[in-house]
Amino acid sequence: MDIFAPSHLLILLLIILIIFGPSKLGDVGGALGKAIRDFKRAMNEPEAAKTAEPLAKSDLPPAEAKPDKAS
């Protein structure tokens, strides 16, 4: 039994059409495409982070002293 049989996909598309309606279907498709692009971009970021040089302690801004709240 194939999980992605054509009849199953047709029923799934029909249910999606009923839930979202024809006017919102384009918006849902655009949002899904944007989510997939963002996911792919996020998956490639760790590789870019590995090649970047780590910051030295001298590159970090100095920590500001917080006033003591002794009363």
C-alpha positions as CSV (number, residue, x, y, z in Angstrom):
1,M,0.0,0.0,0.0
2,D,1.6,3.2,-1.2
3,I,1.1,6.2,1.1
4,F,1.3,8.7,-1.8
5,A,-1.1,7.0,-4.1
6,P,-2.8,9.4,-6.6
7,S,-6.2,8.9,-4.9
8,H,-4.8,9.8,-1.5
9,L,-3.2,13.0,-2.9
10,L,-6.5,14.0,-4.6
11,I,-8.4,13.5,-1.4
12,L,-5.8,15.5,0.5
13,L,-5.9,18.4,-2.0
14,L,-9.7,18.4,-1.8
15,I,-9.6,18.6,2.0
16,I,-7.1,21.5,1.8
17,L,-9.3,23.3,-0.7
18,I,-12.3,22.9,1.6
19,I,-10.4,24.2,4.6
20,F,-8.6,27.2,3.1
21,G,-10.9,28.0,0.1
22,P,-9.7,28.9,-3.4
23,S,-8.9,32.5,-2.5
24,K,-6.5,31.6,0.3
25,L,-4.8,28.7,-1.5
26,G,-2.4,30.9,-3.3
27,D,-1.4,32.6,0.0
28,V,-0.8,29.2,1.6
29,G,1.3,28.1,-1.3
30,G,3.4,31.3,-1.1
31,A,3.9,30.9,2.6
32,L,4.9,27.3,2.2
33,G,7.4,28.2,-0.4
34,K,8.9,30.9,1.8
35,A,9.1,28.5,4.8
36,I,11.0,26.0,2.6
37,R,13.4,28.6,1.4
38,D,14.0,29.9,5.0
39,F,14.6,26.3,6.2
40,K,17.1,25.6,3.4
41,R,18.9,28.9,4.3
42,A,19.0,28.0,8.0
43,M,20.4,24.5,7.1
44,N,23.3,26.2,5.2
45,E,24.1,28.7,8.0
46,P,26.0,26.3,10.3
47,E,28.4,25.6,7.4
48,A,29.0,29.3,7.0
49,A,29.4,29.7,10.8
50,K,32.1,27.0,10.9
51,T,34.3,28.8,8.4
52,A,34.0,32.2,10.2
53,E,36.7,33.1,12.6
54,P,35.6,33.2,16.3
55,L,35.7,36.6,18.0
56,A,38.6,37.3,20.3
57,K,38.0,38.6,23.8
58,S,39.4,41.9,22.7
59,D,36.7,42.2,20.0
60,L,33.9,42.1,22.5
61,P,32.5,45.3,24.0
62,P,33.3,45.9,27.7
63,A,30.6,44.8,30.2
64,E,28.9,47.8,31.8
65,A,28.9,47.8,35.6
66,K,25.4,47.8,37.0
67,P,24.6,50.0,40.0
68,D,24.2,48.2,43.3
69,K,20.6,48.4,44.6
70,A,21.6,48.4,48.3
71,S,19.1,50.4,50.4
